[in-house]
Structure formats: structure tokens, C-alpha cells
């Protein structure tokens, strides 16, 4: 490579990759001035990688308030900016490490390519991407979400039109996340694929709020893949088709995926139907969380009862606090034989396969530390002392009669868990008809700006 020849002062090592892959030079710092700067830029990439991976983990960490992630993002920005100001030399280091570094270094390098308008460098990475390496796929997707210049939108259009499933998935996520006006192309791809399509494509269509998509998605509501059915129903609800809600109650008799959508789009009167289903047979956290979003006070005793079920107690505590805003917390110790770092690694493994939304809400973490109380006696005592100030004929959110402003309040509260914030962003579109244009995994500063416009 031309870049490696221009850095004779730098020490270059080579290593053989598996499966007879081409040898990649590995940069390290050297004694000369250029070698010093190479070491500096390598350090920027290493630190940026650490902060990128840390941010992914913190977004699902119940011990971390979402606004506190801002500090990590500021530090990440500082390292990326340090690479941008390094200009040609830093670009060369980024080119080398984008191929040989880890996923976090890849993300940082791609952000630099975007800011420096190095389209060919970005395309080289995308064209050579191993789609089985989910960490690197996510890094590419995140870089496109966060940093891709508007002038590169044709790249997303080309990926959507390619017909290659992995490229279509990435491009769909980026198009929906960025709210690119590509509804016509997305519909064209969906019509071409028919029912053999991808949840990401339908998810993206739902972000554009097109009420005419009903005829395209109605067949997907009965799809054997629950993730596709969930995304189709969500897209229709976001597009204003609230007439779908009664049929979701019927589907919930045999399926788990409709419950969350009933909670986001339904009324408090529907809580009693969910109560009946809970009595008939065991249900998952989707049904429990739906009761929290519906906010009917008749659910309180049922939710307190579910605190005694270990696998459902985190969801029950979350639902109770969503309705009552009692903020009852408890400290939980990590068992001595448990390695907290191993738990963190386990959560990161779960994040690798985390879709934008699917028929499952994802396991709620119960790592050691401060968490919403799962002690039924504590909740019973609080409810007994405060029940008189609530009206049984009213739906509640955050301890107040439900109103659209309560959804914004849920999103703004620093203590709101990531899962609830993610679902609340869906709810504000479904019930309010106004899209803040932001996702829960966006940078904190961007979320704050968007939420200020929604309040």
C-alpha cells in the first residue's frame, strides 16, 4: 500500500490471518516524528474502540442512567476528532486499522472516512465486509447511521437495489434510522420480495409513516415468522392504522408478540383482557410490560403478584414504576462466584444480535447493583399508603393521569430504563401522530434536542 511505504520510520509487523487470507501489515509507533504521530493515532483508535464498545454495553445497563452515557460519547467524539485533525497521516492509519483492527477501531475509522468525505475508502470496507462477523457489521451500520454524509444517500439506494440480503438489511436500518425519504424504493423492494422479506425492511417503512402501506403489509400480519408480523403491525400502527388494535387482542390468545403493541396503542380497558389471559396460562414479560403502558390501576395487584416469579419480576417492577412512579429501589449484591466482567461480556454477546425491534422485547438485565425493587412486600406497603390519591377510572403514567406529555416525561426522565424509552418512542408516534425523528440508540445530545422539540 502507498501509505505503508510513506512511513518507513514506522515499525511494521505482519501476521498471517486464518483461511489463507491476505497478510495485513500491523502498525506500531516508532522513534521518529512520524512514528510518534502514528502511535498517537493508534492510541486514538484504541481508545475510541474501547469507548464505542463501552457505550453499547451501557445502553442496556440498568445501573446507568441514559443521560450519563453522554460523557462517554463526548470522550469518543474527542478521539474521532483527534483523528480528523490528523488529516493525511491519520487517514492512512485509519485505512490500515479498518482492515486489521477490531470492530470498535473499524467504527472509528469509518467515522473519520465519513467526515473526511473518503467515499472510496468507505466503499472498500463495505464491499469486503464479512457479513458473518456481526460485530463488524454492526460497526459499519452504526457509522452509516451516525456519520454518513447526506450526499452519500445514493450509496444506501444502491445497497437497497442490490438484491443482496445483507446489504438490504444494513441499508434498510440506515434509511429508517436516518428517515431518508426512500419510501418508494423501500416499497419496490418489499413488493419484489413479497412475504420472503426482512424485518429490517418493514421496520424502515414504519419509520416513514406512509398510510398507504396497508396493502403491502397486511399479509405479513399472519406470517409464520413472528418478527415479521410484529414489525408489520408496528409499521401499520405508526402509520395511523389504529383499527388494527382489536385484532391484536385476538392474536394475543395464542401469540406473545402482540402484547407490547396492545400496550403502546390500546386503551386501559384492554388491561382486563390481558388479566384474563394471564389467569388462563403463563405469559411472558411482553404481557406484563403491556399492563404498565396501559396504566390501568386494576393491574397493580396482579403486577405485585408477578414480583414473586423470578423470570417476570424485573418486568413487573418496571411496569409498576411506569404506572406509579414510586421509584422504589433496592441494592443487589453480585454473588462472589460470579465475575461481573463475564456478565458484561454476556450482555455484549446479546447485543450483537439485537434487532431494532422484534416480537420479543429482549431479556431484562438483573445485574448486581441498584435496581427497581422486586420485593412484593415493599410494593404492597407503598400501594397501601398511596392508593387513596389515585382514581380507579383513570389511566396513569409516572404517577399522574395519562396525557401525551407523560410519554415525553418518560423519555426525559434519566432513570427510565432503555427498554421503556425505546418503546415510548414508538408510543409517542402511535398515540400522538408525531415522530420525534430519533431512536433510543442515538447519541444523547441528539436525543435531548429532539425531545425538546416534542415537549
N, C-alpha and C positions, 0 to 999 in steps of 0.2 A: 504494500500500500504506500502511496505517496507520503502520507502523514508519518508513517513509521520511519521512512528514510530521512525526513527532515529533523528527526530527533536523535541524532547519533549519540548525543551525550546521555541519553536515557538508557538505562539497562533494560533490555527486552529478553524475556524468557518465553519459551514456547512449551506447550503441553499438548499431548495427543488426546482428542475427545473420543468418546465411545462411538462404536458403529462406523469406524473409519471416516469420521468427519474431518473436514479440512482443519489443519493446525491453525490456532489463533494466537497471535502474539499477545503477551500479557505485559502491560506497562507497570513499571515501578519507578519511584523517584531516583534521581541520580545526583551527582555532586555539582553539576554545572547550574547556571542560572535557569536554563530551560528545564533541566531536570528538577530543580526546585519547584517550578511552577507546575510541572506535570504532577509532582507529588501533591501539591496544593489542590489541583483539580480532582485528582483521585480521591483525596480526602473529602472534598465537597460531595462527590458522587457516593462515597461510602456513608457519609452522614445523612445525605438525602435518602439513601436506600433504607437506612435504619428508621428514619422518621416516617417515611411512606408506609413501611410495614407496621410500625407502631400505631399510626393513625388508623389503619384498617382494623387492628385489634381493639383499639379504644372505642371505636364507633359502636361496638357491641358489648362493651364492658359496663356492667351495671354499677360499678363503683365510680365511674367517671361521668360527670355532668357534660352534656353535649357542648356547652359553650366553652368548657375548659380545653377542648381539642384545639381551639383557636391558637393557643400558644405553640403547640407542635406544628401547626400549619405555618405559622409565622417563621419558625425556625427552618422548616422545609423550604419556604419561599426564599429565605436568605441564602441558602446553599445553591438553589437553582439560579438565583440572581448572580451569585458569585461566578457561576459557570458562564452565564450570558455575557458578563462584562469581560470575561477572559477571551472572547472573540475567537480568532482562528485557532490558536493553540488549544483552547478549551474545547472547541468544536472537534478537533482531532481526537482528543482524549475521549470525548463522548462517543465518537464513531467507534473507537476501539472497544470501549466498555459496553456499548449497547449490544455488541455481539457476544462478548465473553463474560460480562458481569452478571449479577443476579437480577431478579425481576425488579427490585427497587432501583437499582442503577439504570436499568432499561427505562423505567418510568421517568427518571430524572433526565436522562439523555434525550428522550423523546420530547419532553417539555422544552428543552433547550432548542431542539430542532424546530419546534413549532414557533418559538419566539424569534428565532433567527431566520425563519422562513426557509429552512433547509428541507424542501419538499422531497427531493430525491433521496436524501438520507432516510427520511421517514418511510418512504415507499420501499426502500431496500429492506428495512426491518419487517414491514408488513408482508412483503412478498416472500420473505424467508421464514416467516413465523411458523413454529411447530405448534399446531393447534391442540396437540395433546398436552402441552405444557400450560396448564391452566393459570399458573401464576404469571407467566409472561403474557398470556392472552389478556388477563385482567389488567396488567400494566399498560398494554397498548390501548385497551379500551378506555382506561382512566385518563391516559394522556390525551386521547382524542376528545373525551368529554371536557376536560379542564382547560386545554390549551390550544386545540386546533384552530387555526385562523379561519375566519368566516370565508375567506377567499378559497379555501380548500374544500368547500362543500361538495364540489364535483367528485372528490375522492370518495365521499360517502355514497353519492349517487352511483358511481361506478361499482362499488362493493355491493350495493343493493341489486344492481342489474346483472351481477356476475353469475348468479345462479348457484354459486358455491355456498353450501350451507353455513360454514363457519364465518365466512366474510359477511353473509347476510345477517347473521346473528349480531356480530360486532356492530355493523353499520346501523342495524335497527335500534340497538341500545343507544348509540350515539345520536342518531336522528331524533329519537324520542326524548332523550335527556336534554338535548340542546334545543328542542322544539323547532327543528328545521321544518319549513313548510314543504314537506315532501309527501303529503298525503296521497297525491295522485300516483306517485311511484310506488309507495307502500301498498296501496290498493291493487295496483297492477301486479306486484309480486305476489300478493296474497291470492288474487284470482288465478294466477298461474299455478301456484302450489296447491290450491284447493284446501282440503282438510288435512293434507300432509304438509303441515307448515310448522312454524316455530313459535313458542310463547313470546319470544322477544319481539317478533314482528307484530303480533297482535298488541302487545304492551305499547309499542311505539305508536300504533294507530290510536290507541286510547289517549295518548298524550296530546293529540292534535284536536280532540273534541269534535270530531266530524259526526253530526247526527245521521248522515246518510249511510253509515257503515253497517246498519242493522241487517240488511240483506246479505252482506258478506259474512257476518259473524254468527248469525242465528244457528247455522248448522253446527258450529263449534261448541254450542252450549251442551250438546249431547255427546261430545267427543269422548272416546274411551280414555284419553289422557286427561286427567283431572286438571293438570296445569294449564292446558289449552282452554278447557272450559272455564276455569277461574279467570284467566286473562280476557277471554271473550266477554264474560259477564261484566268484569270490571271496566273494560273499554266501553261497553254499552252504557253502563251507569254513568261513567264520566262524560259521556256524550249526551246525557239527558234522558235516557230511556229508563225512567224510574218505574214504568209499568212492569218491569221485569221482576220487581221485588217479590210479589206474591208467589210467583213460580219458584223462586229460590227457596221459599219455606217448604214447598213440596219436595224439592230436590234434597233438602236437608234431612228428610226422613231416612235416606239411605246413603248420603254423601256427607263428607266433612267440609269440603271446600266452600259451600255456600254460606256458612255461618258468619264468617268475618264480613262478607258483603251485606248480609242482612243487618249486622250491627252498624255498618257505615251508611247504609241507605234507608234502613227501616225506621219504624216509629216504636215508641216504648211499649205499645200494646202488643207488639210481636214477641216481647220477652216471655209472655206466658206460654207461647207455643214452644219456645226453646226449653222452658222449665219442664213441659210435658215430655219432650224428647230426652231430657236428662234423666227423668224418672224411669223411662222405658228401658234405656240401656246406657252404658258408659259412653261418654263423649270426650273429645279431646279439648285442648286449650282453645281451639277456634271458637267453640260454643261458649266457653267461659268468657273470653275476651269480647265476644259479641254482646253479652249481657252488660259488660262495662260500658261499651259505646252506646247501647240503647238507653242506659241510665234510669231504668225503672226501679223504684225502691223495693218492689216486691222481690227483686233479685238478691237483696242484701243477705238475708238469712241463708239462701241457697249458696251464695258465694262463700260465706263464712264456713258452711259445712264442707265445702270443697277444699278448704285450707288443710283439712285432715288427710287429704290424698296427696302424697308426696309428689307425684308426677304432675299434678294440676295446681298445687299450692302457689307456685310463682305467678301463674296466670290469674288465679283467683285474687291474690293480693293486688296485682296490677289493676284488675277490673274494679275492685273495691275502691282503690285510691282514685281511679279515674272518675268514679261517681261522687265520692265523698270528700276527696282531697284532705283526708285526715293526716296524711304524712306520718304514719306510724312506721318507724324504722327499728331494726334490731341489728346487733352485731353478731356475725357468724364467723367462728374460727375455722381456719383451714386445718384439717387433720394433719398430725405430724408426719404420717407416712405419705402424704400427698405432696407432690412437688408443684408449687404454684406455676413455675415456668412450664411444666408439662401441660397443666390445664390451659395456659395461654396458647401453647402450641396447638392443642386440640381445637380451641376456638378458631385459631387461624386456619386450620385444615377445613373446618366447616365453612369458613368464609370463602374458600376457593371456589366452591360450587354454589355460592349464594346467588340465585337468580334475582332479577329486580323485584319480582313478587311471584308467588306461585300459590297453588292450592293449599300449601302448608305455610304457617307463619314462621316456622323455624323454632328450634328449641330455645327456650328462655334460660339464660345462663344463671346458675346459682353458685358462682364462685364465692369464696370466703370474703368477709368484709361487711360493710354496711349494705343492707338491703331492706326492701319493704317487708314489714313484719308478716310472717306466716303463722303467727300464733293466734289461733281462733279465740282464745280467752281474751286476749288484748283487744281484738276487734269487737267482740261481744260487749266488753265493758265500754268501749268508746261509743258504740252504736246505742247502747242503753242510755248513756249520758247525753247524747246529742239528737236522738231520734225525734224529739218533740219539735225541733226547729225546721223539720223537713215536711213538705206537703206530699202525701202519697199519690196525689193525682198529677204530679208534675215530674217530668224527666229532669235529671240532674247531671251536671258535668262540673268537675272541680268544686263540688260543694255548693253550686249555685244552680238556679233554674236554667235549663239548657237554652242557649241562644247561639247564633253564629259566632259571636265574639268569643264564646267559650272554646271553640276549636282553635282560634288564634292563640288564646291564652294557654291552651295545652301545648301548642307548638313552641311558644316563647318560654314557658317555664323551664328553667335549667335542669330541674330534677326529672323531667319527663323522659322515660326510657326510649331508646332509639326505636324499638318496635312500635310503640304507641305513636311516636312522632311520624314515622313512616306511614302508618295507617291514617293518621289525622290529616296528612297532606292529601290522601285520596278522598277523605271525608269532606274536606273543605271544597273540593271541586264538585263532588256528587251533590252535596246538600246546598252549597252556596252558588254553584254555577260559575265560579271564578277560579281560574288556575293561577296560583302564585308564580308558576313557571319555574319551580325549583324542586329538587329532590332532596331527600333526607341525607344523602351521602355527599351533597355539595359542600363546598368549603363554608365554614361557619360564617365568615364575613358576608358571603353571598346570600346565605340563608337569612341573616339579620336584615339585609337590605330588602329582600323580597317580602319578608314578614312585616316590615314597617309599612310597606305599600298595601298590605292586606288588612291592617288593623283599622 
